[in-house]
Amino acid sequence: MANEDPTTPPAPRTVHLDARQVRTLAHPLRMRLLGTLRVDGPATATSLAEKLDTNTGATSYHLRQLAEVGLVTEDPDRGTGRQRWWRAEHDISNFEPTEFDDDPDARAAVRWIEANHVRLMAEQAERWIATVEEEPRAWRDVASLSDMVLTLTPDRLRELNEELWRVVMRYHEEPPSDGPDARQVHVFLSAFPRVEETR
């Protein structure tokens, strides 16, 4: 067997969420806990509580809720004594919203998750805009907030989303950029039918 290249990051772990996982994830602290573990790596309940400005008891409780449905797990290689480390069980989660058409609770959870995701994207963009004048010119020149209206069928929109996702995943699967100017970058992909305002 050929040796794996140690500079190549492992393929992202993807989970297709089921109704129980969707219902569990539809909670603001649980989404923040899972997102933090996915982006920043394994952590203790105490360090997560400090980072997310909450208390350790609440953090521990919600980590256990996420663990019950397989979204997070204890990291046995890091635990020492009573200190429990947690890690995300996946890098990417997905679901088809129509899978839950016959489950009102899961359908409501999906609506909440999507609305919360939009809110978090807006918050990230607003934080960037609020501090942009303090950022180096190189970053200000390459940061992008843009949109476009296309006329597509559902099949063509699926093709577009899949093609854009392949590009993002290609960058994700490369070794992380290094150097003094390398930073984590938010990439948001959203595409949905235009709905006219009604007055």
ZADREN-841787 format. One record per residue (C-alpha): residue in one letter; x, y, z. Coordinates in pm, whole numbers, plus 50000, padded with zeros to 5 digits. Example, Ala and Ser with C-alpha at 12.3 -4.5 7.8 and 13.67 -1.06 7.14 Angstrom:
{residu=A	x=51230	y=49550	z=50780}
{residu=S	x=51367	y=49894	z=50714}
***
This chain:
{residu=M	x=50000	y=50000	z=50000}
{residu=A	x=50139	y=50343	z=49909}
{residu=N	x=50212	y=50584	z=50191}
{residu=E	x=49961	y=50862	z=50220}
{residu=D	x=50096	y=51211	z=50168}
{residu=P	x=50108	y=51367	z=50517}
{residu=T	x=50067	y=51716	z=50368}
{residu=T	x=49731	y=51624	z=50213}
{residu=P	x=49444	y=51688	z=50452}
{residu=P	x=49204	y=51398	z=50507}
{residu=A	x=48886	y=51397	z=50304}
{residu=P	x=48611	y=51588	z=50484}
{residu=R	x=48374	y=51374	z=50686}
{residu=T	x=48017	y=51434	z=50572}
{residu=V	x=47696	y=51334	z=50749}
{residu=H	x=47350	y=51334	z=50596}
{residu=L	x=47130	y=51448	z=50882}
{residu=D	x=46827	y=51243	z=50978}
{residu=A	x=46511	y=51379	z=51142}
{residu=R	x=46635	y=51317	z=51496}
{residu=Q	x=46965	y=51495	z=51430}
{residu=V	x=46786	y=51789	z=51268}
{residu=R	x=46552	y=51825	z=51566}
{residu=T	x=46846	y=51810	z=51809}
{residu=L	x=47051	y=52062	z=51614}
{residu=A	x=46772	y=52321	z=51604}
{residu=H	x=46902	y=52505	z=51912}
{residu=P	x=47122	y=52817	z=51912}
{residu=L	x=47388	y=52691	z=52156}
{residu=R	x=47406	y=52346	z=51998}
{residu=M	x=47463	y=52496	z=51654}
{residu=R	x=47737	y=52721	z=51793}
{residu=L	x=47901	y=52430	z=51978}
{residu=L	x=47905	y=52207	z=51670}
{residu=G	x=48026	y=52490	z=51448}
{residu=T	x=48307	y=52579	z=51688}
{residu=L	x=48423	y=52218	z=51717}
{residu=R	x=48419	y=52183	z=51338}
{residu=V	x=48619	y=52500	z=51276}
{residu=D	x=48851	y=52517	z=51580}
{residu=G	x=48892	y=52149	z=51661}
{residu=P	x=48849	y=51949	z=51983}
{residu=A	x=48782	y=52135	z=52307}
{residu=T	x=48657	y=52089	z=52662}
{residu=A	x=48318	y=52207	z=52784}
{residu=T	x=48497	y=52466	z=52996}
{residu=S	x=48695	y=52616	z=52708}
{residu=L	x=48385	y=52615	z=52486}
{residu=A	x=48185	y=52791	z=52758}
{residu=E	x=48451	y=53062	z=52781}
{residu=K	x=48469	y=53106	z=52404}
{residu=L	x=48090	y=53116	z=52362}
{residu=D	x=48024	y=53323	z=52675}
{residu=T	x=47801	y=53069	z=52848}
{residu=N	x=47833	y=52844	z=53153}
{residu=T	x=48000	y=52505	z=53168}
{residu=G	x=47685	y=52328	z=53290}
{residu=A	x=47483	y=52437	z=52987}
{residu=T	x=47772	y=52358	z=52754}
{residu=S	x=47815	y=52008	z=52900}
{residu=Y	x=47442	y=51937	z=52878}
{residu=H	x=47413	y=52041	z=52515}
{residu=L	x=47731	y=51854	z=52417}
{residu=R	x=47572	y=51538	z=52559}
{residu=Q	x=47256	y=51607	z=52358}
{residu=L	x=47464	y=51637	z=52042}
{residu=A	x=47655	y=51321	z=52133}
{residu=E	x=47333	y=51121	z=52177}
{residu=V	x=47254	y=51168	z=51807}
{residu=G	x=47611	y=51117	z=51684}
{residu=L	x=47700	y=51477	z=51595}
{residu=V	x=47984	y=51507	z=51848}
{residu=T	x=48185	y=51252	z=52039}
{residu=E	x=48437	y=51243	z=52319}
{residu=D	x=48799	y=51257	z=52205}
{residu=P	x=48963	y=50974	z=52403}
{residu=D	x=49314	y=51069	z=52295}
{residu=R	x=49289	y=51403	z=52475}
{residu=G	x=49088	y=51324	z=52788}
{residu=T	x=49274	y=51322	z=53119}
{residu=G	x=49101	y=51226	z=53443}
{residu=R	x=48779	y=51422	z=53475}
{residu=Q	x=48858	y=51653	z=53186}
{residu=R	x=48653	y=51546	z=52883}
{residu=W	x=48745	y=51665	z=52537}
{residu=W	x=48485	y=51676	z=52261}
{residu=R	x=48518	y=51676	z=51884}
{residu=A	x=48279	y=51705	z=51591}
{residu=E	x=48195	y=51378	z=51425}
{residu=H	x=48187	y=51540	z=51083}
{residu=D	x=48312	y=51841	z=50888}
{residu=I	x=48005	y=51894	z=50670}
{residu=S	x=47638	y=51824	z=50730}
{residu=N	x=47362	y=51822	z=50473}
{residu=F	x=47000	y=51726	z=50425}
{residu=E	x=46723	y=51759	z=50170}
{residu=P	x=46450	y=51972	z=50330}
{residu=T	x=46175	y=51781	z=50148}
{residu=E	x=46281	y=51461	z=50328}
{residu=F	x=46095	y=51593	z=50630}
{residu=D	x=45767	y=51688	z=50462}
{residu=D	x=45584	y=51419	z=50664}
{residu=D	x=45746	y=51517	z=50997}
{residu=P	x=45614	y=51853	z=51122}
{residu=D	x=45868	y=51876	z=51405}
{residu=A	x=46165	y=51808	z=51178}
{residu=R	x=46021	y=52045	z=50917}
{residu=A	x=45998	y=52322	z=51177}
{residu=A	x=46353	y=52241	z=51289}
{residu=V	x=46480	y=52272	z=50930}
{residu=R	x=46313	y=52614	z=50895}
{residu=W	x=46477	y=52727	z=51220}
{residu=I	x=46820	y=52594	z=51118}
{residu=E	x=46803	y=52767	z=50780}
{residu=A	x=46686	y=53097	z=50931}
{residu=N	x=46957	y=53079	z=51198}
{residu=H	x=47218	y=53006	z=50932}
{residu=V	x=47115	y=53318	z=50738}
{residu=R	x=47134	y=53523	z=51059}
{residu=L	x=47485	y=53392	z=51134}
{residu=M	x=47601	y=53468	z=50779}
{residu=A	x=47469	y=53822	z=50812}
{residu=E	x=47642	y=53866	z=51148}
{residu=Q	x=47975	y=53752	z=51002}
{residu=A	x=47941	y=53992	z=50709}
{residu=E	x=47842	y=54279	z=50940}
{residu=R	x=48147	y=54216	z=51163}
{residu=W	x=48370	y=54235	z=50857}
{residu=I	x=48206	y=54556	z=50735}
{residu=A	x=48231	y=54715	z=51080}
{residu=T	x=48609	y=54662	z=51094}
{residu=V	x=48701	y=54674	z=50726}
{residu=E	x=48884	y=55008	z=50750}
{residu=E	x=49126	y=54851	z=51000}
{residu=E	x=49207	y=54562	z=50767}
{residu=P	x=49512	y=54545	z=50539}
{residu=R	x=49455	y=54668	z=50185}
{residu=A	x=49529	y=54322	z=50040}
{residu=W	x=49234	y=54174	z=50231}
{residu=R	x=49003	y=54466	z=50155}
{residu=D	x=49072	y=54425	z=49782}
{residu=V	x=48991	y=54052	z=49771}
{residu=A	x=48696	y=54031	z=50012}
{residu=S	x=48373	y=53999	z=49817}
{residu=L	x=48005	y=54056	z=49884}
{residu=S	x=47813	y=54020	z=49561}
{residu=D	x=47497	y=53879	z=49411}
{residu=M	x=47337	y=53811	z=49075}
{residu=V	x=46991	y=53713	z=48956}
{residu=L	x=46980	y=53425	z=48706}
{residu=T	x=46686	y=53256	z=48536}
{residu=L	x=46719	y=52881	z=48591}
{residu=T	x=46518	y=52562	z=48617}
{residu=P	x=46549	y=52353	z=48936}
{residu=D	x=46781	y=52112	z=48751}
{residu=R	x=47009	y=52393	z=48638}
{residu=L	x=47017	y=52540	z=48988}
{residu=R	x=47121	y=52200	z=49124}
{residu=E	x=47398	y=52185	z=48860}
{residu=L	x=47516	y=52534	z=48956}
{residu=N	x=47521	y=52452	z=49327}
{residu=E	x=47706	y=52125	z=49268}
{residu=E	x=47966	y=52293	z=49046}
{residu=L	x=48026	y=52574	z=49297}
{residu=W	x=48052	y=52319	z=49578}
{residu=R	x=48314	y=52120	z=49382}
{residu=V	x=48525	y=52436	z=49353}
{residu=V	x=48495	y=52510	z=49726}
{residu=M	x=48580	y=52149	z=49814}
{residu=R	x=48885	y=52158	z=49589}
{residu=Y	x=49022	y=52446	z=49796}
{residu=H	x=48914	y=52276	z=50120}
{residu=E	x=49102	y=51959	z=50032}
{residu=E	x=49428	y=52140	z=49957}
{residu=P	x=49685	y=52179	z=50237}
{residu=P	x=49600	y=52495	z=50433}
{residu=S	x=49773	y=52808	z=50312}
{residu=D	x=50063	y=52912	z=50529}
{residu=G	x=50249	y=53237	z=50572}
{residu=P	x=50203	y=53542	z=50789}
{residu=D	x=49902	y=53668	z=50592}
{residu=A	x=49702	y=53340	z=50589}
{residu=R	x=49364	y=53361	z=50764}
{residu=Q	x=49044	y=53161	z=50789}
{residu=V	x=48793	y=53288	z=50534}
{residu=H	x=48413	y=53254	z=50540}
{residu=V	x=48269	y=53131	z=50212}
{residu=F	x=47889	y=53152	z=50193}
{residu=L	x=47694	y=52989	z=49912}
{residu=S	x=47324	y=53068	z=49887}
{residu=A	x=47098	y=53027	z=49589}
{residu=F	x=46720	y=53031	z=49605}
{residu=P	x=46428	y=53152	z=49392}
{residu=R	x=46357	y=53522	z=49398}
{residu=V	x=46039	y=53608	z=49585}
{residu=E	x=45889	y=53945	z=49503}
{residu=E	x=45810	y=54179	z=49788}
{residu=T	x=45442	y=54221	z=49859}
{residu=R	x=45300	y=54540	z=50001}
***
